[in-house]
Amino acid sequence: MGNSETSATNRDNWIIHRTGGPVLATAVHAGHTIREELQPYLAADDAELRREEDPLTDIWASAAPDHLICRTSRFEVDLNRSRDMALATRPENTWGKRIWRESPPQEMIERSLAQHDRFYALMRNWIEDLIRLHGKILLLDIHSYNHRRDGPYAPAASLASNPDIDLGLTELNHDRFGSLVGVFSETLSQVPCQGRNPDVRGNVRYPDGGNWPEWVFAEYGDDVCTITLEYKKFYMDEWSGHAYLPVVEDLRVGISQAIEAATQELKRCR
């Protein structure tokens, strides 16, 4: 079953790696590319777009045996939003930020929405294949978040409400997978990152997981343990885009060890 592809089709800018699970990771906001036909309609510049994307989350997603990495910007098509909001052109739907100078023509929007359709069709088949093989699987939905919204030289957001890694744990069956969540979280927090253990907590920043994990839970909630990971951008300068590579690598070691421990615990979940 194992194979690696650079695209699901010639139209989609995805990296797909399939080995047969039982852990599947996605980084749906890792990308930065936007189709050439859409670019004249943009108001935001390159730096503004990148600041709202999730750079380097593809590195952590690739630690899972099965993974999908989206190289397309969330502003061309947001796979973690419902289809009707997957290309949002109004500032009130993009955190008050003016991403688009004007709305692209409807036929261009439809081409983006077609990518959304293909993603969910692909993931349905992929998840169902893995459930048939293993009975139950772990899905890791990997993102990052900004903590210096007030500017590059302003104080960072408070540590109390901004953990290094925030785990979204709302889209899973806790009766079946509670022990797996505990093992995953504990392992993640015990692997040092540049000399200190990362602050790992659950459900601190976000009340839900977004459309993608919500869809998985609605369709396969008893058989898929979905955990959303939100990495605070302490691994980079969110204003300049410069990455702190030793931190990135330490975090990759952490998620790799957490995946290994969770894979063993998954076998014991009934």
C-alpha positions in Angstrom: 0.0 0.0 0.0 2.9 2.3 0.6 3.4 5.1 -1.9 4.4 8.7 -2.1 2.9 11.3 -4.5 3.4 15.0 -5.1 -0.2 15.5 -6.0 -3.5 13.8 -5.8 -4.2 15.0 -9.4 -2.4 17.3 -11.8 -4.5 20.2 -10.4 -3.7 20.0 -6.7 -0.6 21.2 -5.0 -0.5 18.4 -2.3 2.2 16.1 -1.0 0.7 12.7 -0.2 2.5 9.8 1.6 0.6 6.6 2.2 2.1 3.6 4.0 -1.0 2.1 5.6 -1.2 4.0 8.9 -2.4 3.7 11.6 -1.4 7.4 12.1 -2.4 10.0 9.6 -1.3 13.7 9.8 -2.4 16.7 7.8 -0.9 20.1 7.4 -3.6 21.9 5.5 -2.3 25.4 6.1 1.4 24.8 5.5 1.3 26.2 1.9 2.0 29.6 0.5 1.3 29.4 -3.3 -1.6 31.0 -4.9 -2.7 30.4 -8.5 -1.5 33.0 -10.9 -4.9 33.9 -12.1 -6.0 34.9 -8.6 -3.0 37.1 -7.8 -4.2 40.3 -9.4 -7.2 40.3 -7.1 -5.1 40.2 -3.9 -4.7 43.2 -1.6 -2.5 41.6 1.0 1.3 41.4 0.3 3.4 38.3 0.5 4.5 38.9 4.1 0.9 39.5 5.3 -0.2 36.2 3.7 2.6 34.2 5.2 2.0 35.6 8.6 -1.5 34.2 8.6 -0.4 30.8 7.2 1.2 27.9 9.1 4.8 27.7 7.9 6.9 24.6 8.7 3.9 22.6 10.0 4.7 20.3 7.1 7.9 19.2 8.9 5.9 17.9 11.8 3.2 16.3 9.7 5.8 14.4 7.8 6.7 12.6 11.1 3.5 10.5 10.7 3.7 7.4 8.5 0.7 8.6 6.5 0.5 12.3 5.8 -1.0 15.0 3.5 0.7 18.4 3.2 -1.1 21.2 1.3 1.3 23.5 -0.5 -1.5 25.8 -1.6 -2.2 28.9 0.6 -5.3 28.8 2.8 -6.3 32.0 1.0 -6.7 30.2 -2.3 -8.7 27.4 -0.7 -9.0 26.8 3.0 -9.5 23.1 3.6 -10.3 23.7 7.2 -13.4 25.7 6.4 -16.8 24.7 5.1 -17.1 24.8 1.3 -19.0 28.0 1.2 -16.3 29.8 3.2 -13.2 28.1 1.6 -12.4 31.2 -0.4 -13.5 34.1 1.8 -13.2 37.5 0.2 -14.7 39.8 2.9 -12.5 41.2 5.8 -15.0 40.1 8.4 -14.3 36.5 7.4 -10.5 36.9 7.5 -10.0 38.4 11.0 -10.7 41.9 9.8 -7.8 41.7 7.4 -8.2 42.9 3.8 -6.8 39.9 1.9 -8.6 40.6 -1.4 -8.7 43.9 -3.4 -11.9 42.6 -5.0 -13.6 39.3 -5.2 -12.3 37.1 -8.1 -14.7 36.0 -10.8 -17.0 33.2 -9.8 -15.4 30.7 -12.2 -12.1 31.2 -10.5 -13.7 30.7 -7.1 -15.3 27.5 -8.4 -11.9 26.2 -9.4 -10.7 26.7 -5.8 -13.9 25.1 -4.4 -13.3 22.1 -6.6 -10.0 21.5 -4.8 -12.0 21.5 -1.5 -14.3 18.8 -3.0 -11.4 16.7 -4.1 -9.7 16.9 -0.7 -12.7 15.7 1.2 -13.3 12.9 -1.3 -9.7 11.8 -1.1 -9.7 11.9 2.7 -12.9 9.9 2.9 -11.4 7.1 0.9 -8.0 7.3 2.7 -9.6 7.2 6.2 -12.0 4.4 5.3 -9.1 2.3 3.9 -7.1 2.8 7.2 -10.1 2.0 9.4 -10.6 -1.3 7.4 -6.9 -2.1 8.0 -6.7 -1.2 11.7 -10.2 -0.8 13.1 -9.3 2.6 14.6 -6.7 5.3 13.7 -5.1 8.5 15.1 -5.5 11.7 13.0 -3.3 14.6 13.8 -4.4 18.0 12.4 -1.4 20.3 12.6 -1.4 24.1 12.7 0.3 27.0 14.2 -0.7 30.3 15.7 0.6 33.9 16.2 1.4 35.3 19.6 2.9 38.7 18.7 -0.1 40.3 17.1 0.8 43.8 18.4 4.0 44.0 16.3 7.5 42.7 16.1 8.8 44.7 19.1 5.7 44.6 21.3 5.4 42.1 24.2 4.3 38.6 23.3 0.9 37.4 24.4 0.6 36.0 27.9 2.0 32.6 28.6 -1.0 31.8 30.7 -3.3 31.6 27.7 -0.8 30.8 25.0 0.8 27.4 25.5 3.7 26.2 23.3 1.4 23.5 21.9 -2.3 23.7 22.3 -4.1 20.4 21.8 -7.6 20.6 20.4 -9.5 17.7 22.0 -13.1 18.4 21.2 -13.5 16.2 18.2 -12.9 12.7 19.6 -14.6 9.9 21.6 -13.0 10.4 25.1 -14.4 7.1 26.4 -12.6 5.2 23.8 -9.5 7.3 23.2 -8.9 9.1 26.5 -5.9 7.0 27.4 -4.3 7.7 24.0 -4.8 11.4 24.4 -3.0 11.2 27.8 -0.1 9.3 26.5 0.3 11.5 23.4 0.1 14.7 25.5 2.5 13.5 28.2 5.1 12.3 25.7 4.9 15.5 23.8 5.5 17.6 26.9 8.4 15.4 28.1 10.7 15.8 25.1 12.9 18.8 25.7 12.9 21.8 23.3 16.2 23.7 23.5 16.7 22.8 27.2 13.2 23.0 28.5 10.0 20.9 28.4 7.4 22.5 26.2 4.1 23.8 27.7 1.5 21.4 26.3 -2.2 22.0 27.3 -5.6 21.1 25.9 -8.4 23.3 24.6 -6.9 26.6 25.7 -7.2 28.8 22.7 -9.9 27.5 20.4 -13.4 26.3 21.2 -13.5 23.9 18.3 -11.2 22.2 15.7 -12.4 23.8 12.5 -14.4 22.2 9.7 -11.9 19.5 8.8 -11.7 17.7 12.3 -15.4 18.4 12.8 -16.1 16.6 9.6 -13.9 13.6 10.6 -15.6 13.4 14.0 -19.1 13.6 12.5 -18.3 10.9 10.0 -16.0 8.6 11.9 -16.0 9.7 15.6 -16.0 6.2 17.1 -13.1 5.0 15.0 -10.8 8.1 14.6 -9.1 9.8 17.4 -8.6 13.3 16.0 -6.2 15.7 17.8 -5.5 19.2 16.5 -2.1 20.6 17.4 -1.6 24.3 17.4 2.1 25.2 17.7 2.7 28.7 19.0 5.1 30.5 16.6 7.9 30.5 19.2 9.8 28.4 16.6 10.1 31.4 14.3 9.8 35.2 14.0 6.3 35.6 12.8 7.0 39.0 11.4 10.2 38.4 9.5 9.4 34.7 8.7 12.8 33.6 9.9 12.8 30.2 11.5 14.7 28.9 14.5 15.8 25.6 13.1 17.0 24.0 16.3 13.6 24.6 17.8 11.9 23.2 14.7 14.0 20.1 14.9 13.4 19.6 18.6 9.7 19.8 18.1 9.9 17.3 15.3 11.7 14.9 17.7 8.9 15.5 20.2 6.0 14.8 17.8 7.9 11.7 16.5 8.2 10.2 19.9 4.6 11.1 20.8 3.4 9.4 17.6 5.4 6.3 18.5 4.0 6.2 22.0 0.4 6.9 20.9 0.6 4.1 18.2 1.3 1.6 20.9 -1.6 2.9 23.1 -3.9 2.9 20.1 -3.7 -0.9 20.1 -5.1 -1.0 23.6 -8.1 1.3 22.9 -11.3 -0.8 22.7 
